[in-house]
Amino acid sequence: MSVTTVLSGGIAALLVVVAAALVYRDATRVGVDLGSPPLWAAFVVVTSGAAGVTALLVPDAPLPGVLVLAALGPLLYLLERDDSMHGDDPADPTRLPSESERADDSDE
């Protein structure tokens, strides 16, 4: 095992811990509907750990697949966060979500 491998593994582990801490902090602040903040932080650690184990144990694993597996936890959290913040409103196919209410008043 070379120094480069150990150093990259340490940096990757540090990035996973930082990502999990940020997800935990944000999930606590926002109050996601599904799951709890520790569960989402653990999900980020598990998906990133699975990507790391795949990269180490399967040297021929395609890099895009490993990266998708690593990004799966944070991306699913972001989707759930967005749904928790905006999911209760009924969908309106004639407007964009970012459109303000004043724009509707000026059309009439």
KAZI-V418020 format. One record per residue. PHI is phi in whole degrees, 0 to 359 (999 if undefined). Layout:
PHI
PHI
This chain:
999
271
295
297
295
294
295
293
295
294
294
297
296
296
296
294
295
295
297
295
294
294
295
299
297
291
295
292
290
280
77
296
287
261
82
237
304
297
294
293
296
295
296
296
294
294
293
291
295
296
294
295
295
297
295
280
273
240
297
269
295
293
300
301
293
295
293
296
296
291
274
300
299
298
291
294
297
297
296
292
297
297
294
293
276
235
282
276
284
290
286
236
289
264
227
275
298
276
290
275
290
296
294
292
291
284
285
278
